[in-house]
Amino acid sequence: MTNTINPFTISPDSMWDDPHISRYLLEAHLDPNYEAASRNPETITRTLNWICTKLEPGARILDLGCGPALYTTVLAEKGFKVTGIDISARSLDHAKKAAIQKGLIIDYILGSYLT
């Protein structure tokens, strides 16, 4: 008797942790011409500018699903105290490296913002 896998069974594995898939997900987030993963740079800039009009520098900001730090890095540069949470270890590694390269202090937490 052969083992068969029901193709419609929900996998306990996450695409965010898959070494092959997570690489392409990160690339999609970082590609400014591909808006299915992250917003385009112009929209991100407008959003960040709006946030900066609503809060004083030094305010604490929590970025749920922060991904590769497209928002957290800029917010930290503008003087906010930022914490980012994301389920993708690959995206957080990218985010942490960006913070170190820019000399920024950003707290990153690996995990699901749903829990």
C-alpha positions as CSV (number, residue, x, y, z in Angstrom):
1,M,0.0,0.0,0.0
2,T,1.4,3.4,-0.9
3,N,1.2,6.5,1.2
4,T,-0.8,9.2,-0.5
5,I,-1.1,12.8,0.5
6,N,-4.4,14.6,0.2
7,P,-3.5,17.7,-1.8
8,F,-6.2,19.7,-0.1
9,T,-4.9,19.1,3.4
10,I,-3.7,22.2,5.2
11,S,0.0,21.9,5.7
12,P,1.6,22.6,9.1
13,D,4.5,24.2,7.2
14,S,4.6,27.9,6.4
15,M,5.6,29.3,3.0
16,W,7.3,32.0,5.0
17,D,9.8,29.5,6.4
18,D,10.3,27.5,3.2
19,P,13.9,28.2,2.1
20,H,13.0,28.4,-1.6
21,I,9.6,30.2,-1.4
22,S,10.6,32.7,1.3
23,R,13.5,33.9,-0.9
24,Y,11.1,34.8,-3.7
25,L,8.6,36.4,-1.3
26,L,11.4,38.7,0.1
27,E,12.4,39.6,-3.5
28,A,8.8,40.4,-4.3
29,H,8.6,42.7,-1.2
30,L,11.8,44.5,-2.2
31,D,10.9,44.9,-5.9
32,P,9.5,48.5,-6.3
33,N,7.8,47.5,-9.6
34,Y,5.8,44.7,-8.1
35,E,2.9,45.9,-5.9
36,A,1.4,42.6,-5.0
37,A,3.7,42.1,-2.0
38,S,4.5,45.6,-0.7
39,R,3.2,49.0,-1.8
40,N,5.1,51.0,-4.4
41,P,7.7,53.5,-3.1
42,E,5.5,56.5,-3.7
43,T,2.7,55.1,-1.6
44,I,5.1,54.1,1.1
45,T,6.5,57.6,1.3
46,R,3.0,59.2,1.4
47,T,2.0,56.8,4.2
48,L,5.1,57.5,6.2
49,N,4.7,61.3,5.7
50,W,1.1,61.0,7.0
51,I,2.2,59.0,10.0
52,C,4.8,61.6,10.8
53,T,2.1,64.3,10.9
54,K,0.1,62.3,13.5
55,L,2.8,61.5,16.0
56,E,5.7,63.3,17.6
57,P,9.2,62.0,17.2
58,G,10.0,59.7,20.0
59,A,6.6,58.1,19.9
60,R,6.5,54.3,20.0
61,I,5.2,52.6,16.8
62,L,4.4,48.9,16.4
63,D,4.5,47.6,12.8
64,L,2.6,44.4,12.5
65,G,3.7,42.3,9.6
66,C,6.8,44.6,9.1
67,G,8.4,42.4,6.5
68,P,11.7,43.6,5.3
69,A,11.5,47.0,7.1
70,L,10.2,49.2,4.3
71,Y,8.5,51.3,7.0
72,T,10.3,50.6,10.2
73,T,13.7,51.8,8.9
74,V,12.4,55.2,7.8
75,L,10.3,55.6,11.0
76,A,13.4,54.9,13.1
77,E,15.4,57.4,11.0
78,K,12.7,60.0,11.8
79,G,13.2,59.5,15.5
80,F,10.4,57.1,16.4
81,K,10.9,54.1,18.7
82,V,9.9,51.2,16.5
83,T,9.1,47.5,17.0
84,G,8.4,45.3,14.1
85,I,6.8,41.9,14.2
86,D,6.8,39.4,11.3
87,I,6.4,35.7,10.7
88,S,9.2,35.5,8.1
89,A,12.7,34.9,9.5
90,R,14.2,35.8,6.1
91,S,12.4,39.2,6.0
92,L,13.5,39.9,9.6
93,D,17.1,39.0,8.9
94,H,17.0,41.5,6.0
95,A,15.4,44.1,8.3
96,K,18.0,43.6,11.1
97,K,20.9,43.9,8.6
98,A,19.4,47.2,7.3
99,A,19.1,48.6,10.8
100,I,22.7,47.6,11.7
101,Q,24.0,49.2,8.4
102,K,22.2,52.4,9.2
103,G,23.1,52.4,12.9
104,L,19.4,52.2,14.0
105,I,17.9,50.6,17.0
106,I,14.8,48.8,16.0
107,D,13.2,45.9,18.0
108,Y,12.3,43.0,15.7
109,I,10.2,40.1,16.9
110,L,9.8,36.8,15.0
111,G,6.3,35.6,15.3
112,S,2.7,35.9,14.1
113,Y,1.0,39.1,15.0
114,L,-2.2,37.0,15.3
115,T,-0.8,35.5,18.5
